[in-house]
Amino acid sequence: MKVSVLIPLFNEENTIIKILEKINLEQNKQKELSFEIIVINDGSVDNSKKLLENNTHLYDHLISYDKNQGKGFALREGIKKISGEICLIQDADLEYLPEDNYNKLLKPFQNNKADVVYGSRFKGEGSMRVLFFWHMVANKLITLFSNFFSNLNFTDVETGYKLFRTDILKKIELKENSFSFEIEVTQKIAKIKPKIMIFEVGVSYFGRTYSEGKKITFKDALTAFVCIVRYGLFK
């Protein structure tokens, strides 16, 4: 089975090479799998692009543009390139570690004929760094509100780990440019007919503080609620 790993990137000079090295190490362990690594440089203004250009052996494709467009835009650009049977979205920081999570995330595809797999930070099956109470509350409220419209029982719709069968993902018309991708794709997979097989597995998560580079804000949370209504009520 071939897995296309999509890595949207914006100003992660301290972590991008480390995460690519970890993915390559994981590929060496997963003998029954082959990985296609696609990095989308979303207008980084730090040293990220130069580091990537000096380490081309660590990835298969690099998409790069000058202006920051947002995670959703970057993923749409990356989806155009994927050739694997499974698409795995991997953040460019070190909040989600391949060595802790890839086995768990890929098993439902190998053993249960999954169509979609989400990696939940709240299922209690992995280590989680203790950080912000109100971030946790916001995540759970967003997930509850999303579930109300989708009639799915997710525990974590804002997770950075989302995996899809490529043939399904390429049929979804995605429009959101920002972090609202998370909500849009969740509401749209809920509307696929006939129903697809969706799984959720617990993952390890080592969240960052804002001083360490965390980018999502309160504004993104408000936008998420708006998008839930938009895509939950309308096609």
C-alpha positions in Angstrom: 0.0 0.0 0.0 1.3 3.4 -0.9 0.7 6.3 1.5 1.0 9.9 0.3 2.0 12.1 3.3 1.0 15.8 2.8 2.9 18.3 4.9 1.6 21.9 4.8 4.4 24.2 6.0 4.5 27.8 7.2 7.6 29.1 9.0 8.7 25.9 10.7 12.5 26.2 10.2 13.1 24.6 13.6 11.1 21.5 13.0 10.7 20.7 9.3 13.9 18.7 8.8 13.3 16.8 12.0 9.8 15.8 11.1 10.9 14.7 7.6 13.7 12.6 9.1 11.1 11.0 11.4 8.8 10.2 8.5 11.7 8.6 6.6 12.7 6.5 9.6 9.1 5.4 9.9 9.1 4.5 6.2 12.1 2.2 6.8 10.2 0.4 9.5 7.0 0.0 7.6 8.2 -2.6 5.1 4.8 -3.4 3.7 4.2 0.3 2.9 5.7 2.8 0.6 5.6 6.5 1.4 5.3 9.5 -1.0 6.2 12.7 0.9 4.8 16.0 -0.4 5.8 19.2 1.2 3.8 22.4 0.5 5.7 25.5 1.5 2.9 28.0 2.2 4.8 31.3 1.7 7.3 30.8 4.5 9.4 33.9 5.2 11.9 32.1 7.5 14.6 29.7 6.5 12.2 26.8 5.8 12.4 26.9 2.0 16.2 27.0 2.0 16.4 24.1 4.3 14.1 22.1 2.1 16.1 22.9 -1.0 19.2 21.7 0.7 17.6 18.4 1.8 15.8 17.2 -1.3 16.6 13.5 -0.4 14.0 13.8 2.5 10.9 14.2 0.3 9.5 13.4 -3.1 7.8 16.6 -4.1 8.0 20.3 -3.0 5.3 22.8 -3.9 6.3 26.3 -3.0 4.7 29.7 -3.5 5.6 33.2 -2.2 2.4 34.3 -0.5 0.9 32.6 2.6 -2.6 31.3 1.6 -3.5 29.1 4.6 -3.6 25.4 5.5 -6.7 24.6 3.4 -5.2 26.1 0.2 -1.9 24.3 0.8 -3.6 21.0 1.2 -5.6 21.5 -2.0 -2.4 22.1 -3.9 -0.9 19.0 -2.4 -3.9 16.8 -3.2 -3.2 17.5 -6.9 0.1 15.7 -6.6 -0.8 12.6 -4.6 -0.5 9.2 -6.2 -0.8 6.9 -3.1 -3.9 4.9 -2.2 -4.0 6.6 1.2 -3.5 10.3 2.0 -2.1 11.2 5.4 -2.0 14.8 6.6 1.0 15.5 8.8 1.7 18.9 10.5 5.2 20.3 10.0 5.9 20.9 13.7 6.6 18.2 16.3 3.1 18.2 17.9 2.2 14.9 16.2 5.1 12.3 15.9 5.1 9.7 13.2 6.9 7.1 15.4 4.1 7.2 18.0 1.1 7.3 15.6 1.5 6.0 12.1 1.0 2.3 13.0 -2.2 3.1 14.8 -3.5 5.4 12.1 -2.9 3.0 9.3 -4.2 -0.2 10.9 -7.9 0.5 10.1 -7.0 0.7 6.4 -5.1 -2.5 6.6 -7.5 -4.5 8.8 -10.9 -2.9 8.7 -11.3 -1.5 5.1 -11.5 2.0 6.4 -12.3 4.9 4.1 -11.4 7.7 6.6 -9.4 7.7 9.8 -9.1 10.6 12.3 -6.4 10.6 15.1 -8.1 11.8 18.3 -6.1 13.6 21.1 -9.0 12.9 23.5 -9.5 9.1 23.3 -7.0 8.4 26.1 -4.8 6.0 24.1 -1.7 8.2 23.8 0.5 10.6 25.7 -0.7 14.2 25.7 1.2 17.3 26.9 -0.8 19.2 29.5 -1.4 22.8 28.2 -4.3 25.2 27.9 -7.7 24.4 29.6 -9.6 26.8 27.4 -8.1 25.3 24.2 -9.4 21.9 25.3 -12.9 23.4 26.0 -13.0 25.1 22.6 -12.0 21.9 20.9 -14.6 19.9 22.6 -17.3 22.5 22.0 -16.4 22.6 18.3 -16.5 18.8 18.1 -19.8 18.6 19.8 -21.3 21.3 17.5 -19.9 19.6 14.5 -21.3 16.2 15.5 -24.7 17.8 16.0 -24.8 18.7 12.3 -22.9 15.7 10.9 -24.6 13.0 13.1 -21.1 11.5 13.6 -19.6 10.7 17.0 -16.1 12.1 16.7 -14.2 13.1 19.8 -11.8 15.5 18.0 -12.6 17.1 14.6 -9.8 19.6 14.9 -7.1 17.0 15.0 -4.1 17.5 12.7 -4.1 13.8 11.8 -6.6 13.0 9.1 -6.3 10.2 6.7 -8.4 9.4 3.6 -8.6 6.9 0.8 -7.3 9.0 -2.1 -10.2 8.2 -4.4 -12.6 9.6 -1.8 -10.6 12.7 -1.0 -10.2 13.7 -4.7 -14.0 13.6 -5.1 -14.6 16.2 -2.4 -14.8 19.8 -3.6 -12.8 21.7 -1.0 -13.0 25.5 -0.8 -11.7 26.7 2.6 -8.2 28.2 2.6 -7.6 28.4 6.4 -7.7 26.0 9.3 -11.4 25.8 8.5 -10.4 22.9 6.2 -10.8 20.7 9.3 -14.5 21.5 9.6 -15.3 21.6 5.9 -13.9 18.2 5.1 -15.6 16.7 8.2 -19.0 17.9 7.2 -18.5 16.9 3.6 -17.4 13.3 4.4 -20.5 13.0 6.6 -22.7 13.7 3.5 -21.1 11.1 1.2 -23.6 8.6 -0.1 -23.6 5.7 0.3 -22.1 6.0 3.8 -18.4 5.4 4.1 -16.5 3.7 6.9 -14.9 6.2 9.3 -12.7 5.3 12.2 -11.1 7.3 15.0 -8.0 6.2 17.0 -6.2 7.7 19.9 -2.9 9.4 19.2 -0.1 11.0 21.1 0.1 14.8 21.1 2.7 17.2 22.3 1.1 20.6 21.8 3.1 23.8 21.6 2.7 27.2 23.4 2.4 30.4 21.3 6.0 31.2 22.2 7.0 27.9 20.8 5.2 28.6 17.5 1.6 27.6 17.9 -0.5 29.5 15.2 -4.2 28.7 15.7 -6.1 31.5 17.5 -9.4 32.4 19.0 -10.5 33.8 15.7 -10.0 30.4 14.1 -12.3 28.9 16.7 -15.1 31.4 15.9 -14.6 30.7 12.2 -14.9 27.0 12.9 -18.4 27.5 14.3 -19.5 29.6 11.3 -18.2 26.9 9.0 -20.0 24.1 10.8 -23.3 25.9 10.2 -22.4 26.7 6.6 -21.3 23.1 5.6 -23.6 21.3 8.0 -26.8 22.9 6.7 -25.8 23.3 3.0 -24.0 21.2 0.4 
